Amino acid sequence: MSLPGFPRLLGDIGGTNARFALQHPGGIDRVQVLRCADFDSLQQALRHYLQAQRASVRHAALGIANPVHSDSLRMTNHHWSFSIEQLRAELGLQELLVINDFAAQALALPVLPDHELQQVGGGRAAPGAARVVLGAGTGLGVGALLPAGEGRWQALAGEGGHVSFSPADEQEVELWRHARERHGHVSAERLLSGSGLELIHRWLGELAGGAPERDAAAITRGALHEDDELCRQTLRMFCGMLGTLAGNLALTLDARAGVYVGGGIVPRIAGLFAASPFRQRFEAKGRFAGALAEIPVYVIHSAWPGLLGAGAALQQHLQGRSDA
């Protein structure tokens, strides 16, 4: 017999994939990953999942790669748009909580087991301090987590992936000029994402006299398994620039409890990432280099951190309610 309020529906919606699961008191199960391009709407994808699982739910939480400022949402990196209230009513839900996907990622940080975290430099996490999470994939997400007392956490959602890119050497200045000529404003996401990997590889190839274009997956494969020097150079440059951004975020939020790196790219290249310029660039902050050297960085190897965070958000939202 199921407990009141369970199962709950959880979702982690990105620009390429939508991940769904059912939450029970003991954890999550029945995880399914659907390609967003295979469905005309989020409602259609949700109905497909629930019908496949033959599940009846009253409460749901979705983390979505988008700002969540009002009832009406239109995704930045996909064509889906919807009203939260209308979606709740159409699915027959009592409660539908929709939050930014990296707010969900942030809320997952306290429950990630140590064996699913790979530390890359730094010392020990400072108890009670802020944490930062960022991840590159289809886009570039950024979030943060602040302790709020009594075992509760406050997630900070933002659009840090769209801040202006900051080049740190002459090569990156030239790359920035190249991107600006084609796109105008050069955000961090323009270069620190899957399409950013492709842009960097294409530009480096042009400098080398021409090279076949490769998509992000092929670039990663070339660097890891094919001993392709251009692909390796692309990823080294990518990791260095990510280090500069991560260090900026750590300083901005005084994230002495750690910086966590997830997303679709870095966990797949974890060995190369650890040996890359990332850590050196993370700490390259002049008078604050010593402070940055103490901050640990963790690569997230958990399978479903966005779903875990959505579940934590929903639990906090429903806490103390008799109908939950």
N, C-alpha and C positions, 0 to 999 in steps of 0.2 A: 504494500500500500504506500503511495507516495505521500510525502509530508505536505502540509498546506503551503501553497506558493511555489512548489516545485513540480516539474522542472521549470527552469527559467531559460529563456532564449538569449543567447549572446551572439554578437556579431563584431567582426573587425573588417571594416570596408575600406579597401585601398583603391587606387586608380586602375589596377589590373585585376586583382583577385578580391573576392569576398569570402571570408571565413566565418562559418557558423558552428555553434555548438550548443549543447544543452547543459545547464548547470544543475547539479544536485548538491545536497549538503556535504557530500564527500569530495566534490570536485567537478570537473567537466568531462563530457564524453560525446560520442557521435560527432566528432569534428568532421566537417566537409568543406572543401575549398572549391568554389565555383568561379569561373572566369566571368568577370563583369560584362565583357563583350558578348556573352551568350544570352544576355537577358536585356529586354527593353527597359526595365525599371527595377529599382530595388524591391518594390512590392512583389514583382514576379519572381525574383530570386529568393525572397523570404518564403513565399508560398511554396515554391519548388522544394526548398529544404524541409519545411514543416510537413508537407505531404509525404516526402520520401521517408521521414522519420516517424510518420504517423503520430506526431506529437501535438498535444494540446497545452498551450501555455497561457498564463495570465500576465506575466511580467517579462519585460525584455530590456536589454541594454545594448546599444550599438556604439562602437567607436568608429568614427568616419574621418577620412582624410580631407578635412574641410573645416573652415571656421564654423562654429555653431553659435550664432548670435541672435537668432530669431527662429520662429516656427518654420519658415521657408528656407530650404537649403538647395543650392545648386553646386555640384561637385566641381572642384578646380581642375582635376586631371581626368575627368570622365563626364559623360553627358547626363548622368542621372540627376534628377531634381525631384523634390517632394516636399510635402507639408508633414511635419512630425505628427500633428494632431490627426490629420486625415489618414496617415499611415496607421496610427494607433487604432483608429476607429475601424478601418477596413480589415485589419487583422484580428479584430475583436479582443484587443489587449486592454487590461485594466490600467497598466502602466507601461509607457515606452520612454526610456531615458536615452537620449542621443548626446554624445560628447565627442570632442575632438579625439582623433585616434592616438595622438601622442599624450593627451591627458590620460587616456586609458593605459598607454605604455608606462607612464609615470606611476600610476597606481599599482601596477604589477610589481614594481621594483622591490617592495618589502617582502614579497612572497616568493621571489625567485630563489631556488635552492643554490647553494654555493657551487655545487658541481656543474651547474649550467652557466657559470660565469667564468670567463677567462680574463685574469688580470693582466693588464699591459702597463707595467711600470707603476710608480707611485708608492705610497706607504699604506697605512691603515686608514680606513674610513673614519671620519670624526662623528661620533654619535650625536644625534640631534641636529645635524647640519643639513643644508639643502642638497638635493641630488639633481642631476641633469640627465636627460636621455635624448639621444638623437639617432636618426637612422636614415640612410639613403636607400632608395629603391626606385619606384616609378617617380617619386618626388623626394623631397628632403623634409623630414619631420623633426620638430623640436618640442620638448616638454620639460617640465620640472616638477619636483615634489618637495613640499615643505611639511614638517611635522606640525600637527594642529592640536596636540594634547589628547590625553585619554585614549591613546591608541588609534587616533584618527589621523588622516593625512589630507592635505590640501594640494590638489594637482593644479599646476599652472599651464594653461593651454595658450599657445601663441602661434604665430606664423613666422618663426625664426628662419625657416628655409628661404624666405623671400627677402631677407636683408641683403644689402648690396655686398657683392663679393669683394673681398679684400686681398689683392695680390701681395705676396711677401717677398718676391725677388723679380729680377728682370724677365725671366722666362714667363712668369705668371702675368706680368704686366703685358707682355706681348700676346699671351693667350686672352687676357681681358680685352685688349684692343680688337682682336679677331672676333670675339663674341659680341662686343658692343657694335661693331660694324654691321653685324647680321641681325642682332636682336634688340638694340637699344640698351635699356637697362639690363645689367648683368647681375642677376641674383645669385646667391650661393647655390640655390637649387639648379640653376642653369648649368653648373659644372659638377655639382656633387649629387648626382642622380644617375639612373641608367642612361638617359639621353645625354647627360653630361660626360659620362665615360666615352660615349660614341663621338661626341664633339672633340674631346681631348685627343682621342686616338686619330681621328681624321686630320686634326691640325698637326699633330706630330708627324703623321704620315706625309703630309704635304711638305713639311720642312725637310724630311728625309728624301724627298725626290719622288714621292708617290708610293702608295701602298693600298692594297685592297681594303675597302671599307668593311668593318665588322660590327655586328650588333653587340650589345653589352654582354650577353651570355657568351658569345664567341670570344670577346676580349678577355673575359675572366678565364675561359677555358684555355685560350692561347697562353696566358701568363702562367697558369698552374700546371698544365699538362703537355704543352707543346713547345716549351722553351722558346717562345716567341718574344724577342727582346723588345719590340715595339709595344706589345701588350703589357709586358712587365713595366716598361717605362711609363705607360699610361696609368697603371695602377699605383706606381710609386708616386707619381705626381698627384693623383687623386687623393691618396692617403695623406700626403703632406698638407694639401689644402684643407682636408678635413681636420687635421690636427690644429691648424690655425683657428678654424671656426670653433672647435671644441674647447680650446683654451680661452677664447673670447667668452664663451658661454660660462665656463667655470669661474672666470673672474667676475663677470656680470652678476652672477647669482651667489658668489662665494660658496661654490658647490663642494665643500670639503668632505662630504659624505660620498662623493664619487661622481664620475661621469660614465654613463652607460651607453654603449654603442650597439644598436640593433639594425633593423632594416633588412632588405633583401640582398645587399652586396657584401658588407664587411664580414658577417659570420661565415660566408662562403669562402673567404680568402684569409681566414684567421691567421695562418702561419705566415703568409706574406705580409699581412697587416702588422703583426708583431715585430717583423724585421724591417718595416718601412720607416720613412722619416716622420711618421705620425707623432711619436712620443717626443722627439726632439722639437718638432714644430709646436706641439702642445705646450711645452715648457718655455718656448722662446718669447718671453714677455719682459725682457729687460730687468728692471728692479724687482719684478714679481716672479722671476724665474724660480727662486727658491720656494716660494709659496706653491707654485704650480707643481713643482717636483714632488711635493708631498701628497698631492691629490691622486687617488687611484683611478684608473680607467678600466672598465670591464666590458668585454665583448659578450653580448647576450647570445647564448646558444639554446635558450628555451624554445620549444616548438611553437607555442601559442601565447606569447606575452600579452598581445592585444586583447585576446579573449579573457585571460586571467584578470587583466585590468578592468575590462568592462564588467566582469563579475564582481570585482571589489567595489566599483562605483555603484552598482545596483544594490549591493548589500548595504553600503553606507546610506544610500538613498531611502531604502525601505526599513532601516533599522528602527525598531520600536513600534512599527505599525502592526496592529493586530490582524490585518488581512494579508500580510506578506508571508 
